[in-house]
Amino acid sequence: MPEQNPGNITNQEYKITKSLSMSKAENTKIDLRNVRNIGIIAHIDAGKTTTSERILLFTGRTHKIGEVHEGGATMDYLAEEKARGVTIVAAATTCFWTYKDTKYRINLIDTPGHVDFTAEVERSLRVLDGACVIFDGKSGVQAQTETVWRQADKYGVPRICFANKLNIIGGDFFATLKSIQERLSKNAVAVHLPIGIEGDLHGLVDLIERKAYMYKDTNQFELDVVDVPADMKDIVEKYRAILVEKVVETDDELMAAYLDGKEITEEQLQKGLRQATVTSQIYPVTGGDSRGPITRKLLDTIVSYLPAPLDLPPVEGIDPNSKETVLRKPAEEEPLTALVFKVISDYHVGTLSYVRVYSGVLKPGTYVWNSSKKVQERAGRVLLMHANNREEVEELRAGEIGALVGLKQSITGDTLSDQSKQVILENISFAEPVVSASIYPMTKADSEKMSEVLQKVMVEDPTIKVKVDSETGETIIMGMGQFHLQIWTERMQSAMGLSAKLGEPKVAYRESLTNIVEADEKFVRQSGGRGQYGHARIKVEPQERGLGFEFVNAVKGGEVPNEYIPPIRKGIEEAMLSGVVAGYPVVDVKVTLLGGSYHDVDSSESAFKIAGSMAFKTAQEKAIPYLLEPVMKIEVMVPDQHLGEVTGLLNSKRAQIVGTAERAGLQVILANIPLSETFDFTTKLRAATSGRGSSYLEFSHYEKVPNSIVQQIVQNSK
């Protein structure tokens, strides 16, 4: 007898449950050409996690739809995510999709959209081969969309675009497409067109195939394949012609055939579009309502056009011994090369280290060499992750993403390799924190373990910094925003058992210099017996914003022995932690060690360290130091009638308005505003707009603080 539905679930759920049980046995060896390492990236609330949940449903990875607003999303597994309905950490999973009789393995990472957690996007894009950018179909390109797009540009990640929420009032595929072309890339081109608008949305037309994929409601599991609706044939041909022109521009052979008047076949068009997408010459754009079966076409698009590991150039690194460039091909026979891109503390297994394997094979119980730390580590267990669930596997092969249990010293950005054939891959860079707050333990027991817990937090999130104020003894935690610090305070309690409270948020100011100056300082102590003698002569000069600290050793003739050079540098770096204006860190300076002198008996490393610190403090005072403040990019959405009031509010907050636009029937004000002016902005915006205004903030840059308010900042810092 055929197997029967037990009756306590729908036929659709029963069908998917069966495919899920099959998928658990699917982790067989998949040809590397059929592997896709992709991320879902977007502005907050564009529908990333909803899209990810439908991908898991249609691939059979889950058997039930997890709704974000109900706290049931598989990929939002933290208690804080479920409570707020917002993604906080990037979650990884593996699923399988069959298209045109070929089985594909998709290693998927769902990333946060909130700007405070941009580090999760940064480290995910560092190890991914492709990305699907989700857009809110009524809003088009939003502030964080631009940020994640730039991050993808930084790592050369090919992308496809999905205009989501076209089913709601104001959803407009063509306006979204135009927004992408104007604000992100003129090489964005439609590959599908939606059928119906807003509430009547019920499918799409594939421009290459000239076929329509339709559904009656979002609960439908399969799509109906029919001819292009008669009333859409003209617009389909128009946008297909645009697509053909874009593709042939990227391929000389196709261009020659096109100019000769030859018909570009469907196969040629698909092949050309794939190559152009892999090389980031074209960004295919599709769209619809990701809650429904149209996500099946999104999966087809992902496997058709986003790259496999074999489509990309070999990964490039540096041999730490010879300093020569090393290339590693995505092949199992190559020496092991893997990058640790995320580390978390797991209650059940201890430290979980997420890795992308670029070459070779990683097996459980084997020893690996951390080329970045120059230490040997043991990978006890090898896992595939499905959000917070783990599946043990026998190996991770080239081109795969998984997690290791057992690494003790490896942190985010470290490279794992064969000890005999070492390589160090490009590290992952993260933004500096812009908000700080004091953090207090609630009980004596919390006080005893707070330091250990904060160390774990800094390992998990590289944008969190912790320091102890030397004058007050307070512990200061720094992050990307108030929400960032609040979430981590909650996570420390829920996941690590530490009850703590935050003080008032403060701005993370910085200091820098105006002029090029020289300083000459000696540290001399003589109090009986061996004395102390250190002498450093330095030149200090400002650098371009964002270049950081640079140290140059220009000592000639042995004025300062080589063993005293590192202590001088260390003394300078320690002095830079507390500037002379208001005690904030000094940034973007170049220090050249010109010379000095030493004493055969009295000189020591500690004496030269102090001399270096003294020289830098003297130089900073002479170089006309100044304060820098973090400036945020802000988007404010308001109804027309409140535009004047909100503009006045922004001006009162020292904001510089850079433009306006219209989006979804609202006026959008684009401006730069000092972070210090934003802490009460949301409250005042709501009051000025009767609760109808909203805003979005993200860090932009550091800028010199006006002289008129420097003194107030200095007084507050004291």
Phi, psi and omega in degrees: 000144177293150180295138185253150171294127182297345173099345181266004175223163180289161177301323179296313180295323179296317179299318182287325178301319178297318181291329177296315180298329177286323185293335180294336178264007187275351187287050174273177184289117179259134177306135184300336177293341184250022177256137177232120174258103188230159175236154173255117185230151182179175168290156179300141177070016176280343178110028180298306185292324175300317178297316179300319180298320178290326175299316179296322180294309186286338176273356179082011181284330173232162183249358183218142180289124176263116183268131181298314185292343178263359182073021184251009182292132181299317186281342173261085190259345179289150178300323180292326177291317180295322182290324186258346182068032181224140180284133183246320179239151175289132180244136182252149174206168177232133177218172185231142181221134179255126180222125182052048175067015176244130180270130180245144174256125181247114171268112191247136173237122176265120187255159176289155175255345181288135186299331181296340183247033183295339177298327179295323177290316182303309185285335176290312180297332179299331185247000183266155179265338182203167181215151172249116181266122181263135179240143170285117188295344177263346184247343180067218180285125178246176188303309183290337175299317179297321181296311182291330176296316177296322178297319178294321175301318182303320182259008177063041184268118175297150185223150162242158184240139179232113176279106186267170174060031177290350182278346184267165181300128182095351178295126187215106181298315186289325175292322178294317178302315179297320179298318178296316182294324183279325188254341183241304182198132176289351181268010172283131184218139181291135172247343176224154172236139181288150173256118183089163179231150177047237185294345180264007180298129181209027176158192177209163175250128174278115185291331180284313183281341188056047178232153178254137177243115189232160176214158181268324175209168187288348177276354179293138184272317180257160175261145175270126181261118184223179177289159177298130178306141185302323183283359179249356187300319181295313182291328176297315180293324178298310183284335174293321178297320177298317179298314180301314180299318179297318183291314184293336177295340183261359185221117184298318181295316178295322179297318179298316179295319181297316180292334177280359178084012180280147177287128175278119185288162177302317180296317179296321181293317178296316180296316180295320179294320178299312181297320180292327178288316180300325181265012177058031173270340177221145174241100181298140181239127175230185180182175181153211178243106188289356176286342187250191187290353178297340176299335176297321177290328175297319177298318177301319181293320179300309184285336181283323192240336177281151191284152165272161177306327181288343181282345187257157179297158175303147179289144185250137178215186181239133172288118185294341181270308182271346184065014179274156178288137181238136176249136178237122178277150178284076182219145182293330182282350177285159175299151182299131171217121181216150180242129173279116183248356179197139178229129177227155175265118182254131184301325187272322188243358182090228182276127176251123180249113178281133183226150168250123178269119180267329178206159180079197183222139176248121180241151180296146178081002182263158177265138178235158181255123175276101184292332181288321182262347184060047177224156176265137179233155177247123176274099185292310180228151178242129188231151162259138182257139170233088189059245179260009175262149186237144177230116180288138178230164183279341180190159167245125184258167177311133179091000184252160179238133180200201181221151179242142173250132175121346179288131185259323189246353183282135179234176180305129178098351180283148178256133174255136183206177170289139181294329182282341180224073187284154175205147174240120179276164178303133180286179178252126180263142181233153178291151177281146179295149183240352180231142177228160176203148173287149179231132186238133174289147184277331182225173177296321179297320177295322180299323183289332183251001185297318181299316180296318181294317180296327175296319178296320180298317181294329177290320181289320184235102183294349177270359173267129176236148180227137175214163176250126178291118186294335182273317184263342183079001180289147171271127183248128176249135184239143181205194187271354179173171180299316181299320178303311181291322178298315180298316181293326176296319177293319181293326178298327178281313186287326186254337186235000174072024180250119176266121182214161176231153181261146170277190179293140179292146179229155180280138177271085178288164175227165176235153175210187188238156179260315190248164171271125181222164173241152178219146183226113183227140175243140172248114184230128175224132178219109183223043182089135183073205181292134181265194178231132180214123174213141184218124181228135176240120187231160169241132181241133179218147179288152176242167176300149182302128177098351182281341176079208185260135176229133179242129181237129177265108180244025180291134179238150174069016176071025179302323176235118179303149184303327183291345180262356179293308179303319177298323177298314179299318180296321178297320177295314181297322178292323178294328180290343180291340182219101183285170186275347182283304183216014177083014179268157182301145178266135183230163172057057176228151174246128180242125177249123176278110184274326182170205182156205177204168181215167179241133185303326184256315191274344182290146179207166178298318181295324179294319180287329175297316179293321179298319178298317179297316180297317182298319181292319179299317178297316181296318182297320180296326181280339190268017183053074180287158179212164181267146173242142177237147176289134179246135183255146169273128183236139171244124179244124180255120183220152172295156183309316188292345181254007185300315182296316181298316183289324175299317177297320178299316179298318179298323179291343181261020180062023179281148174250111181284128184250351179169169175225159179206173176241133182212124177053040177079006179243156173273133180247120177259125178256129184207166170249131185222136177299139181302323182299339183267002188260349190296330178248013187294317183300318179298315181290326178295316179297320179295321183286340185240016182055037176081006185264349180270152176217160182216162179221132183242144167209151182296139179246299185193172173262144183218151181298135180284133177303141183302332185294340182241003180299315185299322179296320179295319179298316180296318179297323182293335181273000000 
